[in-house]
Amino acid sequence: MIVFAGPSVAGAIRNQFNLVGNTVNSGATGGVEDGGTSGGGSTGADSATVQAAIAKDAKDWTLGEQKAVAEDIATKGKASPAYAKAKAAMDAGTKFTMKLTDGKTLEYRIIGINHDDLADGSG
């Protein structure tokens, strides 16, 4: 899991989260800056979306790439090929932006990366 946060965004995140998630999962690009490839249906290091994210600067990641990277890290933890780049973006305080449906721009950043080690050793 990667945690993103920004100033005064709790309400906006609550109100927009499902809309954004549905947009990313459906592959639609409306309301998401730069569009991009959806992370839906493709996970892991073989994901073209994760590979595209790894190939460019984290500050340029689309929302779909951020989602794919977060899912890959949630699955693989530090073994994810995207982990080092996401951690470097967090450590550098890299800021991301996206346009909300109300026309406002939301600025956010990664504030933590947490991978659970499951008791059965599978994660």
DSSP file (Angstrom, degrees, kcal/mol; ACC not computed):
  #  RESIDUE AA STRUCTURE BP1 BP2  ACC     N-H-->O    O-->H-N    N-H-->O    O-->H-N    TCO  KAPPA ALPHA  PHI   PSI    X-CA   Y-CA   Z-CA
    1    1 A M              0   0    0      0, 0.0   113,-2.6     0, 0.0     2,-0.5   0.000 360.0 360.0 360.0 136.3    0.0    0.0    0.0
    2    2 A I  E     -A  113   0A   0    111,-0.2     2,-0.5    64,-0.1   111,-0.2  -0.971 360.0-145.5-113.1 133.0    1.2    3.5   -0.8
    3    3 A V  E     -A  112   0A   0    109,-2.9   108,-3.3    -2,-0.5   109,-1.0  -0.880  13.5-168.0-103.1 125.3   -0.4    6.3    1.1
    4    4 A F  E     +A  110   0A   0     -2,-0.5     2,-0.3   106,-0.3   106,-0.2  -0.876  12.8 168.1-108.6 143.3   -0.9    9.6   -0.7
    5    5 A A  E     +A  109   0A   0    104,-2.7   104,-2.3    -2,-0.4    -2,-0.0  -0.991  11.6 177.3-151.1 158.3   -1.9   12.9    1.2
    6    6 A G    >   -     0   0    0     -2,-0.3     3,-1.1   102,-0.3     4,-0.2  -0.958  45.1 -70.8-152.7 166.9   -2.1   16.6    0.6
    7    7 A P  T 3  S-     0   0    0      0, 0.0   100,-0.2     0, 0.0    -2,-0.0  -0.395 110.8  -6.6 -67.2 135.2   -3.2   19.6    2.6
    8    8 A S  T 3  S+     0   0    0     -2,-0.1     4,-0.2     1,-0.1     3,-0.0   0.838  97.5 120.8  54.4  40.6   -7.0   19.9    3.3
    9    9 A V    <>  +     0   0    0     -3,-1.1     4,-3.4     2,-0.1     5,-0.3   0.459  33.1  98.0-113.5  -1.2   -7.8   17.0    1.1
   10   10 A A  H  > S+     0   0    0      1,-0.2     4,-2.5     2,-0.2     5,-0.2   0.931  91.7  41.5 -55.2 -49.2   -9.6   14.6    3.5
   11   11 A G  H  > S+     0   0    0      1,-0.2     4,-2.5     2,-0.2    -1,-0.2   0.912 116.0  49.6 -64.2 -42.5  -13.1   15.7    2.3
   12   12 A A  H  > S+     0   0    0     -4,-0.2     4,-2.2     2,-0.2     5,-0.2   0.898 111.1  49.7 -63.8 -40.2  -12.1   15.8   -1.3
   13   13 A I  H  X S+     0   0    0     -4,-3.4     4,-2.5     2,-0.2    -2,-0.2   0.938 111.2  49.0 -64.8 -45.3  -10.5   12.3   -1.1
   14   14 A R  H  < S+     0   0    0     -4,-2.5     4,-0.5    -5,-0.3    -2,-0.2   0.924 117.0  42.1 -58.2 -44.3  -13.7   10.9    0.5
   15   15 A N  H  < S+     0   0    0     -4,-2.5     4,-0.3     1,-0.2    -1,-0.2   0.790 124.8  34.1 -74.8 -28.0  -15.9   12.5   -2.1
   16   16 A Q  H  X S+     0   0    0     -4,-2.2     4,-3.1    -5,-0.2     5,-0.3   0.630  92.1  88.8-102.7 -16.3  -13.7   11.7   -5.1
   17   17 A F  H  X S+     0   0    0     -4,-2.5     4,-3.1     1,-0.2     5,-0.2   0.905  92.3  42.5 -56.5 -50.7  -12.2    8.3   -4.2
   18   18 A N  H  > S+     0   0    0     -4,-0.5     4,-2.8     2,-0.2    -1,-0.2   0.908 115.6  50.2 -63.8 -41.0  -14.9    6.1   -5.6
   19   19 A L  H  > S+     0   0    0     -4,-0.3     4,-2.2     2,-0.2    -2,-0.2   0.937 114.5  43.8 -61.1 -47.0  -15.2    8.2   -8.7
   20   20 A V  H  X S+     0   0    0     -4,-3.1     4,-2.8     2,-0.2     5,-0.2   0.930 114.0  50.6 -64.6 -45.4  -11.5    8.2   -9.4
   21   21 A G  H  X S+     0   0    0     -4,-3.1     4,-2.9    -5,-0.3    -2,-0.2   0.916 111.8  47.4 -59.1 -43.7  -11.3    4.5   -8.6
   22   22 A N  H  X S+     0   0    0     -4,-2.8     4,-2.0    -5,-0.2     6,-0.3   0.887 111.5  51.3 -65.2 -38.2  -14.1    3.7  -11.0
   23   23 A T  H  X>S+     0   0    0     -4,-2.2     5,-0.9    -5,-0.2     4,-0.8   0.934 113.9  43.4 -63.0 -46.6  -12.5    5.8  -13.7
   24   24 A V  H ><5S+     0   0    0     -4,-2.8     3,-0.8     1,-0.2    16,-0.5   0.931 114.4  49.7 -65.4 -45.6   -9.1    4.1  -13.3
   25   25 A N  H 3<5S+     0   0    0     -4,-2.9    -1,-0.2     1,-0.2    -2,-0.2   0.831 111.3  48.9 -64.8 -31.9  -10.7    0.6  -13.1
   26   26 A S  H 3<5S-     0   0    0     -4,-2.0    -1,-0.2    -5,-0.2    -2,-0.2   0.621 109.4-122.0 -83.6 -11.3  -12.8    1.2  -16.2
   27   27 A G  T <<5 +     0   0    0     -4,-0.8    -3,-0.2    -3,-0.8    11,-0.2   0.441  64.4 140.9  86.0  -1.5   -9.9    2.5  -18.2
   28   28 A A      < -     0   0    0     -5,-0.9    -1,-0.3    -6,-0.3    -2,-0.1  -0.408  40.6-158.2 -72.7 152.9  -11.6    5.8  -18.9
   29   29 A T    >   +     0   0    0     -3,-0.1     3,-2.0    -2,-0.1     6,-0.3   0.438  44.5 129.1-112.6  -0.7   -9.4    8.9  -18.8
   30   30 A G  T 3  S+     0   0    0      1,-0.3     3,-0.1    -7,-0.1    -2,-0.1  -0.342  81.7   9.3 -59.9 129.9  -12.0   11.6  -18.1
   31   31 A G  T 3  S+     0   0    0      1,-0.2     2,-0.6    69,-0.1    -1,-0.3   0.406 103.6 107.7  83.7  -2.0  -11.0   13.8  -15.2
   32   32 A V  S X  S-     0   0    0     -3,-2.0     3,-1.9    66,-0.1    -1,-0.2  -0.940  74.6-118.3-111.6 122.1   -7.5   12.3  -14.9
   33   33 A E  T 3  S+     0   0    0     -2,-0.6    30,-0.4     1,-0.3    64,-0.0  -0.270  94.0   4.1 -59.9 141.9   -4.6   14.5  -16.0
   34   34 A D  T 3  S-     0   0    0     28,-0.1    -1,-0.3    29,-0.1     2,-0.2   0.456  95.7-129.7  64.3   3.6   -2.6   13.1  -18.9
   35   35 A G    <   +     0   0    0     -3,-1.9    29,-0.5    -6,-0.3    28,-0.3  -0.378  40.9 171.5  58.7-123.0   -5.0   10.2  -19.3
   36   36 A G        -     0   0    0     -2,-0.2     2,-0.3    26,-0.1    -1,-0.1  -0.402  38.0 -48.2 109.0 174.3   -2.8    7.1  -19.3
   37   37 A T        -     0   0    0     -2,-0.1     2,-0.1    12,-0.1    25,-0.1  -0.659  56.0-118.7 -86.9 136.8   -3.2    3.4  -19.3
   38   38 A S        -     0   0    0     -2,-0.3    11,-0.1   -11,-0.2   -13,-0.1  -0.438   6.9-143.1 -72.1 148.5   -5.4    1.9  -16.6
   39   39 A G    >   +     0   0    0     -2,-0.1     3,-1.4   -15,-0.1    -1,-0.1   0.511  61.7 123.9 -85.1  -5.9   -3.9   -0.5  -14.1
   40   40 A G  T 3  S+     0   0    0    -16,-0.5    -2,-0.1     1,-0.2     3,-0.0  -0.304  75.8   5.6 -63.7 134.3   -7.0   -2.6  -14.2
   41   41 A G  T 3  S+     0   0    0      1,-0.1     2,-0.4    -2,-0.0    -1,-0.2   0.358 112.4  83.6  82.8  -5.1   -6.6   -6.3  -15.1
   42   42 A S    <   +     0   0    0     -3,-1.4     2,-0.3     5,-0.0     8,-0.1  -0.961  52.8 164.3-136.7 118.1   -2.8   -6.3  -15.2
   43   43 A T        +     0   0    0     -2,-0.4     3,-0.3    28,-0.1    26,-0.1  -0.819  31.6  33.2-129.1 167.1   -0.6   -6.7  -12.2
   44   44 A G  S >  S-     0   0    0     -2,-0.3     3,-2.0    24,-0.3     6,-0.3  -0.110 101.8 -47.1  84.8-179.8    2.9   -7.5  -11.2
   45   45 A A  T 3  S+     0   0    0      1,-0.3    -1,-0.2    27,-0.1     6,-0.1   0.736 132.3  61.6 -62.7 -23.1    6.3   -6.9  -12.8
   46   46 A D  T 3  S+     0   0    0     -3,-0.3    -1,-0.3     4,-0.1    -2,-0.2   0.600  77.1 115.8 -79.5  -9.9    4.9   -8.1  -16.1
   47   47 A S    <>  -     0   0    0     -3,-2.0     4,-2.4     1,-0.2     5,-0.2  -0.393  62.7-146.7 -62.7 128.0    2.3   -5.3  -16.2
   48   48 A A  H  > S+     0   0    0      1,-0.2     4,-2.3     2,-0.2    -1,-0.2   0.841 100.5  55.9 -62.4 -32.3    2.9   -2.9  -19.0
   49   49 A T  H  > S+     0   0    0      2,-0.2     4,-2.1     1,-0.2    -1,-0.2   0.920 108.2  45.6 -67.9 -43.4    1.6   -0.1  -16.8
   50   50 A V  H  > S+     0   0    0     -6,-0.3     4,-2.4     2,-0.2    -2,-0.2   0.919 113.4  50.4 -64.3 -43.3    4.2   -0.9  -14.0
   51   51 A Q  H  X S+     0   0    0     -4,-2.4     4,-1.6     1,-0.2    -2,-0.2   0.891 109.4  51.0 -62.7 -39.3    7.0   -1.1  -16.6
   52   52 A A  H  < S+     0   0    0     -4,-2.3     4,-0.5     1,-0.2    -1,-0.2   0.899 110.6  49.4 -64.1 -40.0    5.9    2.2  -18.1
   53   53 A A  H >< S+     0   0    0     -4,-2.1     3,-1.2     1,-0.2    -2,-0.2   0.908 109.3  51.1 -65.3 -42.0    6.0    3.8  -14.7
   54   54 A I  H 3< S+     0   0    0     -4,-2.4    -1,-0.2     1,-0.2    -2,-0.2   0.842 104.6  59.6 -63.1 -33.1    9.4    2.4  -13.9
   55   55 A A  T 3< S+     0   0    0     -4,-1.6     2,-0.3    -5,-0.2    -1,-0.2   0.598 107.2  47.4 -75.7 -11.0   10.7    3.8  -17.2
   56   56 A K  S <  S-     0   0    0     -3,-1.2     2,-0.1    -4,-0.5     5,-0.1  -0.798  98.7 -76.5-128.8 171.5    9.9    7.4  -16.4
   57   57 A D    >   -     0   0    0     -2,-0.3     3,-2.1     1,-0.1     4,-0.2  -0.409  40.3-127.3 -64.5 135.9   10.3   10.0  -13.6
   58   58 A A  G >  S+     0   0    0      1,-0.3     3,-2.0     2,-0.2    -1,-0.1   0.816 106.6  66.6 -57.0 -32.7    7.8    9.3  -10.8
   59   59 A K  G 3  S+     0   0    0      1,-0.3    -1,-0.3    37,-0.1    -2,-0.1   0.713 100.6  52.0 -63.1 -17.7    6.6   13.0  -10.9
   60   60 A D  G <  S+     0   0    0     -3,-2.1    -1,-0.3    -7,-0.1    -2,-0.2   0.330  80.0 128.1 -99.8   5.6    5.2   12.2  -14.4
   61   61 A W    <   -     0   0    0     -3,-2.0     2,-0.1    -4,-0.2    -3,-0.0  -0.397  54.8-133.9 -64.5 135.5    3.2    9.1  -13.3
   62   62 A T     >  -     0   0    0     -2,-0.1     4,-2.5     1,-0.1     5,-0.2  -0.346  29.2-102.4 -76.5 168.7   -0.4    9.1  -14.4
   63   63 A L  H  > S+     0   0    0    -30,-0.4     4,-2.3   -28,-0.3     5,-0.2   0.886 125.0  53.5 -61.2 -38.6   -3.1    8.1  -11.9
   64   64 A G  H  > S+     0   0    0    -29,-0.5     4,-2.3     2,-0.2    -1,-0.2   0.886 109.3  47.8 -63.3 -39.0   -3.3    4.7  -13.5
   65   65 A E  H  > S+     0   0    0      2,-0.2     4,-2.7     1,-0.2    -2,-0.2   0.889 109.8  52.6 -69.1 -39.2    0.4    4.2  -13.2
   66   66 A Q  H  X S+     0   0    0     -4,-2.5     4,-2.5     2,-0.2    -2,-0.2   0.921 111.3  47.6 -60.3 -42.9    0.3    5.2   -9.5
   67   67 A K  H  X S+     0   0    0     -4,-2.3     4,-2.5     2,-0.2    -2,-0.2   0.926 112.2  48.3 -63.7 -46.3   -2.4    2.7   -8.9
   68   68 A A  H  X S+     0   0    0     -4,-2.3     4,-2.3     2,-0.2   -24,-0.3   0.901 112.8  48.4 -62.8 -41.4   -0.5   -0.1  -10.7
   69   69 A V  H  X S+     0   0    0     -4,-2.7     4,-2.7     2,-0.2     5,-0.2   0.927 111.5  50.2 -63.7 -45.1    2.7    0.7   -8.8
   70   70 A A  H  X S+     0   0    0     -4,-2.5     4,-2.4     1,-0.2    -2,-0.2   0.909 112.5  46.7 -60.6 -43.0    0.7    0.7   -5.5
   71   71 A E  H  X S+     0   0    0     -4,-2.5     4,-1.7     2,-0.2    -1,-0.2   0.890 111.9  50.7 -66.9 -38.8   -0.9   -2.6   -6.3
   72   72 A D  H  X S+     0   0    0     -4,-2.3     4,-2.7     2,-0.2     5,-0.3   0.919 112.9  45.7 -64.6 -43.2    2.5   -4.1   -7.3
   73   73 A I  H  X S+     0   0    0     -4,-2.7     4,-2.9     1,-0.2    -2,-0.2   0.878 109.6  55.4 -67.7 -37.1    4.1   -3.0   -4.1
   74   74 A A  H  < S+     0   0    0     -4,-2.4    -1,-0.2    -5,-0.2    -2,-0.2   0.861 115.3  39.9 -61.9 -34.6    1.2   -4.2   -2.1
   75   75 A T  H  < S+     0   0    0     -4,-1.7    -2,-0.2    -5,-0.1    -1,-0.2   0.890 132.9  19.8 -79.5 -42.1    1.7   -7.7   -3.7
   76   76 A K  H >< S-     0   0    0     -4,-2.7     3,-1.7     1,-0.2    -3,-0.2   0.539  82.2-162.0-112.1 -10.0    5.5   -7.8   -3.7
   77   77 A G  G >< S-     0   0    0     -4,-2.9     3,-2.0    -5,-0.3    -1,-0.2  -0.348  75.6  -6.4  60.7-138.2    6.7   -5.3   -1.1
   78   78 A K  G 3  S+     0   0    0      1,-0.3    -1,-0.3     5,-0.1     6,-0.2   0.658 129.2  69.7 -65.8 -15.4   10.3   -4.4   -1.5
   79   79 A A  G <  S+     0   0    0     -3,-1.7    -1,-0.3    -6,-0.1    -2,-0.2   0.601  73.7 109.7 -77.6 -10.9   10.7   -7.0   -4.2
   80   80 A S  S X  S-     0   0    0     -3,-2.0     3,-1.2     1,-0.2     4,-0.5  -0.429  73.7-135.1 -64.1 136.3    8.6   -4.9   -6.5
   81   81 A P  T 3  S+     0   0    0      0, 0.0     4,-0.3     0, 0.0    -1,-0.2   0.691 106.9  52.4 -65.4 -15.5   10.6   -3.4   -9.4
   82   82 A A  T 3> S+     0   0    0      1,-0.1     4,-2.4   -13,-0.1     5,-0.2   0.551  84.5  89.1 -94.0  -9.3    8.8   -0.2   -8.7
   83   83 A Y  H <> S+     0   0    0     -3,-1.2     4,-2.9     1,-0.2     5,-0.3   0.919  85.4  49.3 -57.4 -50.1    9.5    0.0   -5.0
   84   84 A A  H  > S+     0   0    0     -4,-0.5     4,-2.3     1,-0.2    -1,-0.2   0.887 113.2  47.0 -60.4 -40.0   12.8    1.9   -5.2
   85   85 A K  H  > S+     0   0    0     -4,-0.3     4,-2.1     2,-0.2    -1,-0.2   0.908 113.5  47.7 -70.3 -40.5   11.3    4.5   -7.5
   86   86 A A  H  X S+     0   0    0     -4,-2.4     4,-2.2     2,-0.2    -2,-0.2   0.910 113.4  48.2 -65.3 -41.7    8.2    5.0   -5.3
   87   87 A K  H  X S+     0   0    0     -4,-2.9     4,-3.1    -5,-0.2     5,-0.2   0.906 110.4  51.3 -65.2 -41.6   10.4    5.2   -2.1
   88   88 A A  H  X S+     0   0    0     -4,-2.3     4,-2.0    -5,-0.3    -1,-0.2   0.896 109.8  50.2 -62.2 -39.3   12.7    7.8   -3.8
   89   89 A A  H  X>S+     0   0    0     -4,-2.1     5,-2.4     2,-0.2     4,-0.6   0.899 112.6  47.3 -64.5 -40.3    9.6    9.8   -4.8
   90   90 A M  H ><5S+     0   0    0     -4,-2.2     3,-1.2     1,-0.2    -2,-0.2   0.949 112.3  48.4 -64.4 -48.7    8.4    9.7   -1.2
   91   91 A D  H 3<5S+     0   0    0     -4,-3.1    -2,-0.2     1,-0.3    -1,-0.2   0.826 112.3  49.5 -62.2 -32.6   11.8   10.6    0.3
   92   92 A A  H 3<5S-     0   0    0     -4,-2.0    -1,-0.3    -5,-0.2    -2,-0.2   0.570 110.7-121.2 -82.9  -9.4   12.1   13.5   -2.2
   93   93 A G  T <<5 -     0   0    0     -3,-1.2    -3,-0.2    -4,-0.6    -2,-0.1   0.787  40.0-170.8  73.5  26.7    8.6   14.8   -1.3
   94   94 A T      < -     0   0    0     -5,-2.4    16,-0.6    -6,-0.2     2,-0.4  -0.265  10.0-144.0 -54.2 131.2    7.5   14.5   -5.0
   95   95 A K  E     -B  109   0A   0     14,-0.1     2,-0.3    12,-0.0    14,-0.2  -0.837  13.4-165.4-104.8 139.3    4.1   16.2   -5.5
   96   96 A F  E     -B  108   0A   0     12,-3.7    12,-2.6    -2,-0.4     2,-0.3  -0.810   4.7-159.4-114.1 157.0    1.5   14.9   -7.8
   97   97 A T  E     +B  107   0A   0     -2,-0.3     2,-0.3    10,-0.2    10,-0.2  -0.974  10.6 178.1-135.8 154.1   -1.6   16.7   -9.0
   98   98 A M  E     -B  106   0A   0      8,-1.8     8,-3.2    -2,-0.3     2,-0.5  -0.981  30.5-117.6-150.6 148.7   -5.0   15.7  -10.5
   99   99 A K  E     -B  105   0A   0     -2,-0.3     6,-0.2   -68,-0.2     2,-0.1  -0.748  30.1-143.7 -89.2 127.5   -8.0   17.7  -11.6
  100  100 A L    >   -     0   0    0      4,-3.4     3,-2.0    -2,-0.5   -69,-0.1  -0.396  27.2-104.8 -85.2 166.1  -11.1   17.0   -9.6
  101  101 A T  T 3  S+     0   0    0      1,-0.3    -1,-0.1     2,-0.1    -2,-0.0   0.717 120.0  60.8 -66.0 -19.9  -14.6   16.9  -11.1
  102  102 A D  T 3  S-     0   0    0      2,-0.1    -1,-0.3     1,-0.0     3,-0.1   0.377 121.2-106.6 -87.3   6.3  -15.4   20.2   -9.5
  103  103 A G  S <  S+     0   0    0     -3,-2.0    -2,-0.1     1,-0.3     2,-0.1   0.282  80.7 126.1  90.4 -10.2  -12.6   21.8  -11.5
  104  104 A K        -     0   0    0     -5,-0.1    -4,-3.4     1,-0.0     2,-0.5  -0.444  59.3-124.6 -78.8 155.9  -10.2   22.2   -8.5
  105  105 A T  E     - B   0  99A   0     -6,-0.2     2,-0.5    -2,-0.1    -6,-0.2  -0.896  17.9-150.7-103.9 128.1   -6.7   20.8   -8.6
  106  106 A L  E     - B   0  98A   0     -8,-3.2    -8,-1.8    -2,-0.5     2,-0.5  -0.852   7.1-161.2 -98.2 125.9   -5.7   18.3   -5.9
  107  107 A E  E     + B   0  97A   0     -2,-0.5     2,-0.3   -10,-0.2   -10,-0.2  -0.915  22.7 157.3-106.3 134.3   -2.0   18.2   -4.9
  108  108 A Y  E     - B   0  96A   0    -12,-2.6   -12,-3.7    -2,-0.5     2,-0.3  -0.943  20.6-162.7-149.7 168.0   -0.8   15.2   -3.0
  109  109 A R  E     -AB   5  95A   0   -104,-2.3  -104,-2.7    -2,-0.3     2,-0.5  -0.948  36.6 -89.3-148.1 165.9    2.3   13.2   -2.3
  110  110 A I  E     +A    4   0A   0    -16,-0.6  -106,-0.3    -2,-0.3   -17,-0.1  -0.693  38.9 174.1 -78.7 125.8    3.4    9.8   -1.0
  111  111 A I  E     +     0   0A   0   -108,-3.3     2,-0.3    -2,-0.5  -107,-0.2   0.463  62.3   1.5-112.3  -4.4    3.6    9.9    2.8
  112  112 A G  E     -A    3   0A   0   -109,-1.0  -109,-2.9     2,-0.0     2,-0.4  -0.920  49.0-148.1-175.8 151.0    4.3    6.2    3.5
  113  113 A I  E     +A    2   0A   0     -2,-0.3     2,-0.4  -111,-0.2  -111,-0.2  -0.995  23.8 179.6-126.6 123.9    4.8    2.8    2.0
  114  114 A N        -     0   0    0   -113,-2.6     2,-0.5    -2,-0.4   -37,-0.1  -0.985   9.1-176.5-131.8 124.5    3.5   -0.1    4.0
  115  115 A H        -     0   0    0     -2,-0.4     2,-0.4   -39,-0.1   -41,-0.1  -0.983  20.1-140.4-120.3 123.9    3.7   -3.8    3.1
  116  116 A D        -     0   0    0     -2,-0.5     2,-0.8   -42,-0.2    -2,-0.0  -0.679   4.9-144.5 -84.2 131.3    2.2   -6.4    5.4
  117  117 A D        -     0   0    0     -2,-0.4     2,-0.0     5,-0.0    -1,-0.0  -0.865  26.6-137.1 -90.8 110.6    4.1   -9.6    5.9
  118  118 A L    >   -     0   0    0     -2,-0.8     3,-2.0     1,-0.1     5,-0.3  -0.334  12.4-120.5 -71.7 149.6    1.3  -12.1    6.2
  119  119 A A  T 3  S+     0   0    0      1,-0.3    -1,-0.1     2,-0.1    -2,-0.0   0.798 113.1  57.2 -60.2 -29.7    1.4  -14.8    8.9
  120  120 A D  T 3  S-     0   0    0      1,-0.1    -1,-0.3     0, 0.0    -2,-0.1   0.456 113.9-117.2 -83.6   2.0    1.3  -17.5    6.2
  121  121 A G  S <  S+     0   0    0     -3,-2.0    -2,-0.1     1,-0.1    -1,-0.1   0.561  83.3 116.8  79.6   7.8    4.4  -16.1    4.5
  122  122 A S              0   0    0      1,-0.1    -3,-0.1    -5,-0.0    -1,-0.1   0.499 360.0 360.0 -89.6  -2.5    2.5  -15.3    1.3
  123  123 A G              0   0    0     -5,-0.3    -1,-0.1    -8,-0.0    -4,-0.1   0.457 360.0 360.0-150.3 360.0    3.0  -11.6    1.3
